[in-house]
Amino acid sequence: MMAEISIVVPAFNEAEGICAFLKQLDSALSGIDSEIIVVDDGSRDGTWQAIKSQKENYANLSAMRFTRNFGKEAAILAGLRHAKGRAVVVMDSDGQHPPSLIPQMLEIWREGRAHIVAAQKTSRDSDSLAAKANARIFNSLMKLTTGLDLSGASDFRLLDRRVVDALLEFPEKVRFFRGMTVWTGFSTVNVGFEVPPRIAGSSHWSTSQLAKLAVIAITSFSSRPLGLIFRLGLLGIAASFLLFLQAIYSWATGIAISGWTSLTVVILLFGSANLLGIGVLGAYLSQIFEEIKRRPEYLVGETL
């Protein structure tokens, strides 16, 4: 029989806190017909053993373990494919997505007010300065290159079954869950929450990992960077035309050739722009390469 709600929980190296998280989640789901699906994204610590130790405590718990780390997007996709609920909640396992918010999200969905209930961060007081700066840069880049304002947005959201089925029909393998749910256009209600401290350990997101996510998210979700390169090329043509007029004027008036400094600056500027353009094109080609290989998004090594 289909549960009312499925909870999809990606987990990576959360051995210290996963048991406490499951206890919080079970308390929040008291009296709710639910199933919990934990996806161990190839953790290298004792996360899987900790999950297995909790099976007897929670009859509605199921889990799967990837053969290696395939990334959070793959873990979310695996959870959505196995979720059977009429609504699905995706949330992190580190405790920074408070389970206590689920009943409020569920009530909004039950009332038919929205197909998507998106939890938005009202503050990031528990984050370090570096994490706050990384998030600000990431959100600014996303807004500039895709037009999406993801300030305060998170992967913590409730999806109606119609939304889940729509997402699962998307053929692409390189995915950006947060952006794709917005793209569907289903009615959405935002619910604010303050980010609590992690249950245990520290964040696994480094600056380089966030930069990689930004490249994947931007190139898989928008072609706007290609348009920006085109505009930069037009700017280069305009600058070249002005330099050409300057050369003609110098020749006609017999003025000694000048402008080496400005010419050097222009050459450096547009030489760097060419390299940037090649890099952007390379990122898009990389996405195409991943798509045409047709490899599975993940491999499951063990299930619970």
C-alpha contacts under 8 A as a table, 3 or more apart, distances in Angstrom:
res1	aa1	res2	aa2	distance
2	M	84	K	5.81
2	M	85	G	5.57
2	M	86	R	7.00
3	A	6	S	6.92
3	A	33	D	5.54
3	A	34	S	5.33
3	A	35	E	6.64
3	A	84	K	6.56
3	A	85	G	4.60
3	A	86	R	6.61
4	E	32	I	7.55
4	E	33	D	5.40
4	E	34	S	5.88
4	E	85	G	5.07
4	E	86	R	5.12
4	E	87	A	6.32
5	I	32	I	7.90
5	I	33	D	6.60
5	I	34	S	4.85
5	I	35	E	6.59
5	I	84	K	7.90
5	I	85	G	4.48
5	I	86	R	5.77
5	I	87	A	4.75
5	I	88	V	5.52
5	I	89	V	7.32
6	S	34	S	5.60
6	S	35	E	4.83
6	S	36	I	5.89
6	S	37	I	7.27
6	S	83	A	5.77
6	S	84	K	6.58
6	S	85	G	4.82
6	S	86	R	7.66
6	S	87	A	6.32
6	S	88	V	4.66
6	S	89	V	6.19
7	I	34	S	7.46
7	I	35	E	6.20
7	I	36	I	4.75
7	I	37	I	5.96
7	I	83	A	7.80
7	I	88	V	5.83
7	I	89	V	4.82
7	I	90	V	6.02
7	I	91	M	7.47
8	V	36	I	6.32
8	V	37	I	4.96
8	V	38	V	6.09
8	V	39	V	7.55
8	V	76	I	7.00
8	V	79	G	5.36
8	V	80	L	7.00
8	V	83	A	7.41
8	V	88	V	7.10
8	V	89	V	6.04
8	V	90	V	4.79
8	V	91	M	6.46
9	V	36	I	7.58
9	V	37	I	6.08
9	V	38	V	4.66
9	V	39	V	6.07
9	V	76	I	7.56
9	V	79	G	7.44
9	V	90	V	6.15
9	V	91	M	5.47
9	V	92	D	5.71
9	V	93	S	5.98
10	P	38	V	5.91
10	P	39	V	4.77
10	P	40	D	6.22
10	P	41	D	6.78
10	P	72	K	6.55
10	P	75	A	5.57
10	P	76	I	6.27
10	P	79	G	7.81
10	P	91	M	7.35
10	P	92	D	6.08
10	P	93	S	6.58
11	A	14	E	6.25
11	A	38	V	6.89
11	A	39	V	5.92
11	A	40	D	4.93
11	A	41	D	5.95
11	A	43	S	7.61
11	A	47	T	7.87
11	A	92	D	7.04
11	A	93	S	5.75
12	F	40	D	5.96
12	F	41	D	5.32
12	F	42	G	6.75
12	F	43	S	4.91
12	F	47	T	7.41
13	N	43	S	4.78
13	N	44	R	6.18
13	N	45	D	5.57
13	N	46	G	7.40
13	N	47	T	5.88
14	E	17	G	5.61
14	E	18	I	5.59
14	E	43	S	7.84
14	E	45	D	7.73
14	E	46	G	7.90
14	E	47	T	5.56
14	E	93	S	7.32
14	E	94	D	6.91
14	E	200	A	7.90
14	E	201	G	7.83
15	A	18	I	5.69
15	A	19	C	7.78
15	A	45	D	6.40
15	A	46	G	5.13
15	A	47	T	3.99
15	A	48	W	7.64
15	A	50	A	6.15
16	E	19	C	7.63
16	E	47	T	7.78
16	E	200	A	5.88
16	E	201	G	7.04
17	G	20	A	5.41
17	G	21	F	6.15
17	G	93	S	7.96
17	G	94	D	6.64
17	G	199	I	5.55
17	G	200	A	5.22
17	G	201	G	7.77
18	I	21	F	4.98
18	I	22	L	6.17
18	I	47	T	7.20
18	I	50	A	7.12
18	I	51	I	7.22
18	I	93	S	6.43
18	I	94	D	7.15
19	C	22	L	5.21
19	C	23	K	6.36
19	C	50	A	6.74
19	C	51	I	7.17
19	C	54	Q	7.13
20	A	23	K	5.12
20	A	24	Q	6.37
20	A	199	I	7.47
21	F	24	Q	5.09
21	F	25	L	6.11
21	F	93	S	6.43
21	F	94	D	7.02
21	F	95	G	6.07
21	F	199	I	7.41
22	L	25	L	4.94
22	L	26	D	5.98
23	K	26	D	5.18
23	K	27	S	6.27
24	Q	27	S	5.21
24	Q	28	A	6.33
24	Q	99	P	6.55
24	Q	100	S	7.93
25	L	28	A	5.12
25	L	29	L	6.24
25	L	99	P	5.30
25	L	100	S	7.67
26	D	29	L	5.13
26	D	30	S	6.34
26	D	58	Y	7.88
27	S	30	S	5.35
28	A	99	P	5.83
28	A	100	S	5.33
28	A	102	I	7.06
28	A	103	P	7.21
29	L	32	I	5.29
29	L	33	D	7.89
29	L	34	S	7.19
29	L	102	I	7.79
29	L	103	P	7.54
34	S	60	N	6.89
34	S	85	G	7.37
35	E	60	N	4.85
35	E	61	L	6.22
35	E	62	S	7.76
35	E	85	G	7.51
36	I	60	N	5.97
36	I	61	L	4.83
36	I	62	S	6.18
37	I	61	L	6.19
37	I	62	S	5.06
37	I	63	A	5.29
37	I	64	M	7.90
37	I	79	G	6.40
37	I	82	H	7.88
37	I	83	A	7.33
38	V	61	L	7.72
38	V	62	S	6.51
38	V	63	A	4.61
38	V	64	M	6.60
38	V	79	G	7.48
39	V	63	A	5.69
39	V	64	M	5.12
39	V	65	R	5.97
39	V	66	F	7.62
39	V	75	A	5.86
39	V	76	I	7.82
39	V	78	A	7.46
39	V	79	G	6.61
40	D	43	S	6.20
40	D	47	T	7.29
40	D	48	W	6.62
40	D	63	A	7.46
40	D	64	M	6.14
40	D	65	R	4.59
40	D	66	F	6.20
40	D	75	A	7.56
41	D	65	R	6.29
41	D	66	F	5.36
41	D	68	R	6.68
41	D	69	N	5.06
41	D	70	F	6.37
41	D	71	G	6.62
41	D	72	K	7.16
41	D	75	A	6.17
42	G	65	R	6.30
42	G	66	F	4.96
42	G	67	T	5.83
42	G	68	R	4.14
42	G	69	N	4.29
42	G	70	F	7.28
43	S	46	G	7.46
43	S	47	T	6.29
43	S	48	W	7.37
43	S	68	R	7.47
43	S	69	N	6.87
44	R	47	T	7.75
45	D	48	W	7.97
46	G	49	Q	5.31
46	G	50	A	6.16
47	T	50	A	5.11
47	T	51	I	6.26
48	W	51	I	5.08
48	W	52	K	6.20
48	W	65	R	7.15
49	Q	52	K	5.10
49	Q	53	S	6.21
50	A	53	S	5.15
50	A	54	Q	6.70
51	I	54	Q	5.35
51	I	55	K	6.83
51	I	63	A	7.74
52	K	55	K	5.45
52	K	304	L	7.24
53	S	56	E	7.19
54	Q	57	N	5.27
54	Q	58	Y	6.64
55	K	58	Y	5.53
55	K	59	A	6.82
55	K	61	L	6.26
55	K	62	S	7.62
56	E	59	A	6.64
58	Y	61	L	5.47
62	S	303	T	7.74
62	S	304	L	5.39
63	A	303	T	5.72
63	A	304	L	4.85
64	M	300	V	6.66
64	M	301	G	7.63
64	M	302	E	5.72
64	M	303	T	4.17
64	M	304	L	5.95
65	R	300	V	5.73
65	R	301	G	5.71
65	R	302	E	5.12
65	R	303	T	6.17
66	F	69	N	6.78
66	F	70	F	7.47
66	F	298	Y	6.87
66	F	299	L	5.60
66	F	300	V	4.38
66	F	301	G	5.29
66	F	302	E	7.08
67	T	299	L	5.85
67	T	300	V	5.72
67	T	301	G	4.76
67	T	302	E	7.87
68	R	299	L	7.87
70	F	74	A	6.07
70	F	75	A	7.39
70	F	297	E	7.54
70	F	298	Y	6.06
71	G	74	A	5.56
71	G	75	A	6.48
72	K	75	A	4.95
72	K	76	I	6.16
73	E	76	I	5.18
73	E	77	L	6.23
73	E	175	R	6.39
73	E	176	F	6.63
73	E	177	F	6.57
74	A	77	L	5.03
74	A	78	A	6.17
74	A	297	E	5.98
74	A	298	Y	6.28
75	A	78	A	5.13
75	A	79	G	6.25
75	A	298	Y	7.96
76	I	79	G	5.11
76	I	80	L	6.20
76	I	90	V	7.35
76	I	177	F	7.84
77	L	80	L	5.13
77	L	81	R	6.21
77	L	168	L	7.91
78	A	81	R	5.18
78	A	82	H	6.47
78	A	298	Y	7.91
79	G	82	H	5.27
79	G	83	A	6.01
80	L	83	A	5.11
80	L	88	V	7.66
80	L	164	V	6.89
80	L	168	L	7.68
81	R	168	L	7.18
83	A	88	V	7.06
85	G	88	V	6.11
85	G	161	R	7.26
86	R	160	D	6.44
86	R	161	R	5.08
87	A	158	L	6.74
87	A	159	L	5.56
87	A	160	D	4.52
87	A	161	R	5.21
88	V	158	L	5.53
88	V	159	L	5.14
88	V	160	D	6.49
88	V	161	R	7.04
88	V	164	V	7.57
89	V	156	F	7.09
89	V	157	R	5.61
89	V	158	L	4.25
89	V	159	L	6.27
90	V	155	D	6.53
90	V	156	F	5.37
90	V	157	R	5.67
90	V	158	L	6.60
91	M	97	H	6.15
91	M	155	D	6.36
91	M	156	F	4.57
91	M	157	R	7.03
92	D	95	G	6.87
92	D	96	Q	7.05
92	D	97	H	6.01
92	D	155	D	7.84
92	D	156	F	7.17
93	S	96	Q	7.71
93	S	97	H	7.66
94	D	97	H	7.46
94	D	198	R	5.47
94	D	199	I	5.86
94	D	200	A	7.21
95	G	98	P	5.89
95	G	99	P	7.78
95	G	196	P	7.17
95	G	197	P	7.26
95	G	198	R	5.38
95	G	199	I	5.44
96	Q	195	V	5.47
96	Q	196	P	5.16
96	Q	197	P	6.10
96	Q	198	R	5.56
96	Q	199	I	7.73
97	H	156	F	6.52
97	H	195	V	6.85
97	H	196	P	7.59
98	P	101	L	5.88
98	P	102	I	7.91
98	P	195	V	7.72
98	P	196	P	7.30
99	P	102	I	5.55
100	S	103	P	6.81
101	L	104	Q	5.55
101	L	105	M	6.44
101	L	193	F	7.90
102	I	105	M	5.04
102	I	106	L	5.97
103	P	106	L	4.97
103	P	107	E	6.09
104	Q	107	E	5.15
104	Q	108	I	6.50
105	M	108	I	5.35
105	M	109	W	6.50
105	M	117	V	6.04
105	M	158	L	6.84
105	M	191	V	7.51
106	L	109	W	5.11
106	L	110	R	6.07
106	L	158	L	7.58
107	E	110	R	4.98
107	E	111	E	6.20
108	I	111	E	5.29
108	I	112	G	6.68
108	I	113	R	5.81
108	I	114	A	6.93
108	I	117	V	7.42
109	W	112	G	5.18
109	W	113	R	5.99
109	W	114	A	5.77
109	W	115	H	6.57
109	W	116	I	7.60
109	W	117	V	7.15
109	W	160	D	7.65
110	R	113	R	7.68
112	G	115	H	7.40
113	R	187	S	7.92
113	R	189	V	7.51
114	A	117	V	6.54
114	A	186	F	7.69
114	A	187	S	4.97
114	A	188	T	5.12
114	A	189	V	5.95
115	H	159	L	6.10
115	H	160	D	5.04
115	H	162	R	7.84
115	H	163	V	7.05
115	H	186	F	5.98
115	H	187	S	5.39
115	H	188	T	6.10
116	I	157	R	6.97
116	I	158	L	5.59
116	I	159	L	4.81
116	I	160	D	6.32
116	I	163	V	7.70
116	I	186	F	6.79
116	I	187	S	6.23
116	I	188	T	4.63
116	I	189	V	6.45
117	V	157	R	5.56
117	V	158	L	4.97
117	V	159	L	6.74
117	V	188	T	5.67
117	V	189	V	4.97
117	V	190	N	5.82
117	V	191	V	7.01
118	A	153	A	7.69
118	A	154	S	7.69
118	A	156	F	6.53
118	A	157	R	4.37
118	A	158	L	6.42
118	A	188	T	6.96
118	A	189	V	6.25
118	A	190	N	4.79
118	A	191	V	6.09
119	A	153	A	7.05
119	A	154	S	6.66
119	A	155	D	7.95
119	A	156	F	5.58
119	A	157	R	5.59
119	A	190	N	5.80
119	A	191	V	4.76
119	A	192	G	5.69
119	A	193	F	6.72
120	Q	152	G	5.15
120	Q	153	A	4.89
120	Q	154	S	6.17
120	Q	156	F	7.93
120	Q	190	N	6.42
120	Q	191	V	5.87
120	Q	192	G	4.74
120	Q	193	F	6.15
121	K	124	R	6.99
121	K	152	G	4.57
121	K	153	A	6.37
121	K	154	S	7.27
121	K	192	G	5.77
121	K	193	F	5.26
121	K	194	E	5.78
121	K	195	V	6.37
122	T	152	G	6.54
122	T	192	G	5.64
122	T	193	F	5.61
122	T	194	E	5.43
122	T	195	V	7.68
123	S	152	G	7.85
123	S	193	F	7.69
123	S	194	E	5.40
123	S	195	V	6.45
124	R	127	D	5.45
124	R	132	K	7.15
124	R	194	E	7.10
124	R	195	V	5.90
125	D	128	S	7.89
125	D	195	V	7.26
126	S	195	V	6.62
126	S	196	P	6.38
126	S	197	P	5.43
127	D	131	A	5.84
127	D	132	K	6.27
128	S	131	A	5.14
128	S	132	K	6.27
129	L	132	K	5.11
129	L	133	A	6.14
130	A	133	A	5.09
130	A	134	N	6.08
131	A	134	N	5.08
131	A	135	A	6.13
132	K	135	A	5.17
132	K	136	R	6.17
133	A	136	R	5.09
133	A	137	I	6.22
134	N	137	I	5.24
134	N	138	F	6.07
134	N	207	T	6.61
134	N	210	L	7.40
135	A	138	F	5.06
135	A	139	N	6.07
136	R	139	N	5.28
136	R	140	S	6.13
136	R	151	S	7.65
137	I	140	S	5.11
137	I	141	L	6.17
138	F	141	L	5.25
138	F	142	M	6.23
138	F	210	L	7.51
138	F	211	A	7.64
138	F	214	A	6.42
139	N	142	M	5.08
139	N	143	K	6.18
139	N	149	D	6.91
139	N	150	L	5.66
139	N	151	S	5.80
140	S	143	K	5.19
140	S	144	L	6.15
141	L	144	L	5.10
141	L	145	T	6.00
141	L	214	A	7.75
142	M	145	T	5.34
142	M	146	T	5.46
142	M	147	G	6.73
142	M	148	L	6.10
142	M	149	D	7.09
142	M	150	L	7.33
142	M	214	A	7.46
142	M	218	I	6.59
143	K	146	T	5.54
143	K	147	G	4.46
143	K	148	L	4.79
143	K	149	D	5.17
143	K	150	L	7.30
144	L	147	G	5.84
144	L	148	L	7.98
145	T	218	I	6.71
145	T	222	S	7.07
145	T	224	R	5.58
145	T	225	P	5.97
146	T	218	I	6.58
146	T	221	F	7.06
146	T	222	S	5.36
146	T	223	S	7.82
146	T	224	R	6.38
148	L	179	G	7.66
150	L	153	A	4.96
150	L	154	S	7.97
153	A	178	R	7.98
154	S	157	R	7.54
154	S	178	R	7.05
155	D	177	F	7.36
155	D	178	R	5.79
159	L	162	R	7.91
159	L	163	V	5.87
159	L	164	V	6.33
160	D	163	V	5.32
160	D	164	V	6.49
161	R	164	V	5.02
161	R	165	D	6.10
162	R	165	D	5.23
162	R	166	A	6.19
163	V	166	A	5.06
163	V	167	L	6.23
163	V	181	T	7.68
163	V	184	T	7.58
163	V	186	F	7.30
164	V	167	L	5.14
164	V	168	L	6.23
165	D	168	L	5.14
165	D	169	E	6.39
166	A	169	E	5.25
166	A	170	F	6.92
166	A	184	T	7.82
167	L	170	F	5.48
167	L	180	M	7.51
167	L	181	T	7.52
168	L	171	P	7.88
172	E	175	R	6.83
172	E	291	E	6.68
173	K	290	E	7.57
173	K	291	E	5.99
173	K	294	R	7.98
173	K	296	P	7.96
173	K	297	E	6.33
174	V	216	I	7.63
174	V	220	S	6.60
174	V	287	Q	7.08
174	V	290	E	7.37
174	V	291	E	7.09
175	R	180	M	7.68
175	R	217	A	7.41
175	R	220	S	6.78
176	F	179	G	5.63
176	F	180	M	6.03
176	F	216	I	7.67
176	F	217	A	5.51
176	F	220	S	7.30
176	F	221	F	7.36
177	F	180	M	5.12
177	F	181	T	6.23
178	R	181	T	5.67
178	R	182	V	6.81
179	G	182	V	5.21
179	G	183	W	6.19
179	G	217	A	7.89
179	G	221	F	7.30
180	M	183	W	4.88
180	M	184	T	6.40
180	M	221	F	7.85
181	T	184	T	5.44
181	T	185	G	7.53
182	V	185	G	5.88
182	V	186	F	7.61
198	R	201	G	6.96
198	R	202	S	7.14
203	S	206	S	7.98
205	W	209	Q	6.01
205	W	210	L	6.47
206	S	209	Q	5.18
206	S	210	L	6.23
207	T	210	L	5.15
207	T	211	A	6.12
208	S	211	A	5.00
208	S	212	K	6.21
209	Q	212	K	5.04
209	Q	213	L	6.21
210	L	213	L	4.98
210	L	214	A	6.13
211	A	214	A	5.00
211	A	215	V	6.36
212	K	215	V	5.20
212	K	216	I	6.28
213	L	216	I	5.09
213	L	217	A	5.87
214	A	217	A	5.06
214	A	218	I	5.93
215	V	218	I	5.31
215	V	219	T	6.01
215	V	283	A	7.43
216	I	219	T	5.44
216	I	220	S	5.80
216	I	287	Q	7.88
217	A	220	S	5.38
217	A	221	F	5.89
218	I	221	F	5.31
218	I	222	S	5.70
218	I	223	S	7.94
219	T	222	S	5.68
219	T	223	S	6.60
219	T	283	A	6.88
219	T	284	Y	5.93
219	T	287	Q	7.37
220	S	284	Y	7.86
220	S	287	Q	6.99
222	S	225	P	7.52
223	S	226	L	5.67
223	S	227	G	7.07
224	R	227	G	5.05
224	R	228	L	6.39
225	P	228	L	4.93
225	P	229	I	6.35
225	P	280	V	7.35
226	L	229	I	5.15
226	L	230	F	6.38
226	L	280	V	7.48
226	L	281	L	7.67
227	G	230	F	4.98
227	G	231	R	6.33
228	L	231	R	5.11
228	L	232	L	6.20
229	I	232	L	4.94
229	I	233	G	6.21
229	I	277	G	6.11
230	F	233	G	5.03
230	F	234	L	6.42
231	R	234	L	5.02
231	R	235	L	6.27
232	L	235	L	4.98
232	L	236	G	6.25
232	L	273	A	7.77
233	G	236	G	4.97
233	G	237	I	6.33
234	L	237	I	5.06
234	L	238	A	6.29
235	L	238	A	5.10
235	L	239	A	6.23
236	G	239	A	5.07
236	G	240	S	6.09
236	G	270	F	6.93
237	I	240	S	5.04
237	I	241	F	6.17
238	A	241	F	5.13
238	A	242	L	6.39
239	A	242	L	5.18
239	A	243	L	6.34
240	S	243	L	5.10
240	S	244	F	6.14
241	F	244	F	4.94
241	F	245	L	6.29
242	L	245	L	5.12
242	L	246	Q	6.27
243	L	246	Q	4.95
243	L	247	A	6.23
244	F	247	A	5.09
244	F	248	I	6.29
245	L	248	I	5.11
245	L	249	Y	6.14
246	Q	249	Y	5.12
246	Q	250	S	6.16
247	A	250	S	5.10
247	A	251	W	6.18
247	A	257	I	7.74
248	I	251	W	5.14
248	I	252	A	6.09
249	Y	252	A	5.13
249	Y	253	T	6.13
250	S	253	T	5.41
250	S	254	G	5.87
250	S	255	I	4.91
250	S	256	A	6.83
250	S	257	I	6.62
251	W	254	G	5.23
251	W	255	I	6.54
252	A	255	I	7.88
259	G	262	S	5.34
259	G	263	L	6.01
260	W	263	L	5.04
260	W	264	T	6.03
261	T	264	T	5.15
261	T	265	V	6.27
262	S	265	V	5.09
262	S	266	V	6.21
263	L	266	V	5.11
263	L	267	I	6.15
264	T	267	I	5.08
264	T	268	L	6.14
265	V	268	L	5.18
265	V	269	L	5.98
266	V	269	L	5.00
266	V	270	F	6.10
267	I	270	F	5.48
267	I	271	G	5.70
268	L	271	G	5.04
268	L	272	S	6.04
269	L	272	S	5.36
269	L	273	A	6.18
270	F	273	A	4.57
270	F	274	N	5.98
271	G	274	N	5.13
271	G	275	L	6.51
272	S	275	L	5.11
272	S	276	L	6.17
273	A	276	L	4.92
273	A	277	G	6.05
274	N	277	G	5.01
274	N	278	I	6.18
275	L	278	I	5.09
275	L	279	G	6.15
276	L	279	G	4.98
276	L	280	V	6.25
277	G	280	V	5.12
277	G	281	L	6.19
278	I	281	L	5.10
278	I	282	G	6.00
279	G	282	G	4.91
279	G	283	A	6.27
280	V	283	A	5.08
280	V	284	Y	6.51
281	L	284	Y	5.17
281	L	285	L	6.15
282	G	285	L	4.96
282	G	286	S	6.03
283	A	286	S	5.02
283	A	287	Q	6.43
284	Y	287	Q	5.07
284	Y	288	I	6.36
285	L	288	I	4.99
285	L	289	F	6.04
286	S	289	F	4.94
286	S	290	E	6.25
287	Q	290	E	5.18
287	Q	291	E	6.31
288	I	291	E	5.07
288	I	292	I	6.19
289	F	292	I	5.41
289	F	293	K	6.33
290	E	293	K	5.56
290	E	294	R	7.28
290	E	295	R	7.94
291	E	294	R	5.83
296	P	299	L	7.11
300	V	303	T	7.44
